[in-house]
Amino acid sequence: MKDLLNYLFRPSKNSREAVRSAYYGSLKPTHVMLTISVVMCMIFMVLSFFNTPFFGTTAFYHRICYCVLFGIALIWCACVRYAVRDYESRFKIVYAMNVLMSAIFYAWALALAFVNAIMRKELDTTIFMTVSLIVPLSIYLNPIEYIIIAIASNAGMVFLLYSAPSLGLPEDMLGLVNFIVFAVFQIAMGITMLYTRYRLHEQLETAARQHREIEMLNKAQNSFFSNMSHEIRTPINTIIGLNEMILRENVSDEVVEDAANIKAAGKLLLNLINDILDMSKFQSGRMQLLYAPYHTGDMLSDIVGMLWIRAKEKKLDFHIDVSPDIPAELVGDEVRVKQILINVINNAIKYTKEGTVSLTVQSEMKEDKLCNMIYTVSDTGIGIKTEDIPYLFSAFKRVDENANRHIEGTGLGLSIVKQLVDLMGGKITVNSVYTKGSTFIIEIPQRVEREGRVGEYNFSKTNAEKKTNYAPKFEAPEARILVVDDNEANLMVVSKLLRDTKVRIDTVASGAEALKKTLNIKYDVIFMDHLMPEMDGIECRRKIKEQTGGRCRETKIVILTANADEENRALYVRESFDGYLPKPVSGEELENELYTCLPKELVHITGNRTDLAEETISWMNSNKKRRSVVITTESVADLPNEIIQKYGIAVLPHKVITAEGVFKDGKEIETQGVLKYMENINNKVKPLGPTVKEAEEFFAKQLASANNVIHISISSKVENSGYGPAMEAAKSFDNVFVVDSAHLSSGQGLMVIEACRLAEEGKSAEQIIEKLEGLKKKIHTSFIVDNLDFLARAGQVSNGTSNIVKSLMGRPVLKLKKGKMGLGMTYFGSRESAWRSYINTILSSGNIDRRVLFVTYVGINKRETEWIRSQIEKRMKFDEIYFEQASPAIAVNCGRGTFGLLYREKD
Ligand code: ADP
């Protein structure tokens, strides 16, 4: 009750919200109700004109009333329509209008009743009742106002009824009863509306409270993680920094080994913190990207510089192949793009014992100023089991744990990579053959900042990872720098790490001391911590820049902080810091930053800047250019060599099983040989499709040079089809698509040619597959055979059918329909007349695409093929006729004296 009273008399923001959302949700029903009320008014209005006896002496009076009511309802209706269009901004108007309209309605009804009572000496409550019926239906969102108006108007009506005798009116009991019924109805309506609104308000209140609680929890969690990260980074900075100093000294091998282990453990710990921080951000939906222009070449240099040494340590070949036409400057979150690539390349190095790790970079221009960057990372490592691939991107999940238990990792990396790629609107796919290697393809859409290609990028800016025999990259004895940090250990680490550059270093432990120093000394660079008691780094920077008489107003100030998240990164950019170094910081990072910020005249290069140019450039463009889509098929597609060469089609061989062994189609056995072997009736020969393993290896090989593979297989419905194994093999890869051609021999070949043409036009894999689906019905595959002996031998038709056809000297046609091989027409008579009839029947169709015709044959000599050509040319002209001997796997089903005319219909 207390709640209800509170709600009624102190409507909170939420109760207003409740009204809002209730109104929003009820605009449609309100509109329907209003329409009903308009119709009601109209009916009464029409009745008052045409059925006057129904209204008796009051007909005229009713006519006026209903006309006015009809008018008001119409206006109201129009207003609600207007509100629906842009409810948010018109809410207040509609809300006020509701109250006003209901007041006008009732006032009008009361005034009419009153005038009627005085002038005509009659007390009519019908108009009042009609209003009572209409108004609540349409105003039910302002229940309080409605109840007040209703009570006031009822009081008016009670007054009228009470004063009826004094006005000399007859006492009308029916009017009174009607009035009481409607008054109760009004109040009930008002209370129902109020209750509904209250419930809504309650629900909204609960939802808002829960939302607040979740927000608070998220905030607490985030601040816990970022505090934890900050707190852990500070001591790690000291450990890693001082450890680096040990590695620089001339110490015993044992100490070097221990220090190297400390360094590795420190890095691992740091990666772990970064990963946990990222995961927590994703979980609370607070991961943000920071968009800024960056140089593609520099970004790649940094990555290569960071990782090549790791590959080298494991004696792996590290190839990079950067297409020269990728845009030189892009806009995106460089740090996150780097994080994605480093993670995937690092995994490739981690999970590869020997062989090669390669990075290929390509780009595809999309619409104006937008390009798709395609990064492909391949390795020849342990690969991933097909059944593990779905779990690859799950957080905390390490797949194939037994094999990988010696390799350090948390199972967070790829999950973060996937979420980052998704956040950028990109895609990551994986193709892997267990024990053979993996390929990760990452596509990231980026804006192009400026026209210009990266070209043959010079990697000379690349940073090499620090090795133990340290030497500074430069010296700057005349330069003077200031380091501001409240943590003594941090001051010591920075001073020591920069010691060999010979710069003069001053350190202070607070903002106030820094201001004292900058007042008198001109520093060339200032390294500033962010979180310090009393005056933080941001405030200190502002004061230095505005310091009256200060000598460092123009000095470059670099923030050196343990706050490593995007929010802070963005803050430092907004605050115009000249550089940003997250702790823990390495000597190399410090030196690089200092080198960038110092005036060039103060810096003397010591000649030790590691230059990877030579080594890196020698890897470039060593691979063939990766294609976006590569089309593959099987040997049974019976394609001429010149077409295979022209389009670079990879062919997966079928096999032929004989008593002498299993032979690969086309490679180890050829058609003539098979036919000869089969002349001996006792020699059994059977065609066999490729196995899953063969298909897997075949696809893996193709993916080394392409981002997508479309494999066009023989019809899935023929015996020993290669479709099933290919589909099974494709499960190991995200980028292999198997298309059931629903044909065989050159019919399948025609599909392949069309796919190659589309791929050359630059169509995407999805577009090509869609087109091929439509093409299936337009291709015609048929063969005329001498007899059915071979099919009977292969068990594809019964011996009985074969013998009947043979005894009648019939030459049947084998035809592919909906992917199935079936018997078509049978031609009788001599071979020549049967062939002629077959050619004439096929070429009688007016719908043949005359660009290309395949004549695919088995055991037909040159004279016969010439004869077939002349018969065809007599009937129809083609741009190109290919005479192609069928592959052995097809031949074993047909036998000598077989040929087919294979074509596609016009588009
Ligand atoms: P981890 O920290 O374990 O490397 P990731 O999320 O980066 O975590 O990877 C998840 C799992 O995926 C790894 O444990 C590993 O089993 C598998 N994996 C990732 N990349 C490769 C690769 N290039 N080759 C083989 N397996 C890989």
Boltz pocket constraint, residues with backbone or C-beta under 6 A from the ligand:
constraints:
  - pocket:
      binder: B
      contacts: [[A, 343], [A, 344], [A, 347], [A, 348], [A, 349], [A, 351], [A, 379], [A, 381], [A, 382], [A, 383], [A, 384], [A, 392], [A, 394], [A, 397], [A, 398], [A, 399], [A, 400], [A, 404], [A, 407], [A, 408], [A, 409], [A, 410], [A, 411], [A, 412], [A, 413], [A, 414], [A, 415], [A, 438]]
      max_distance: 6.0
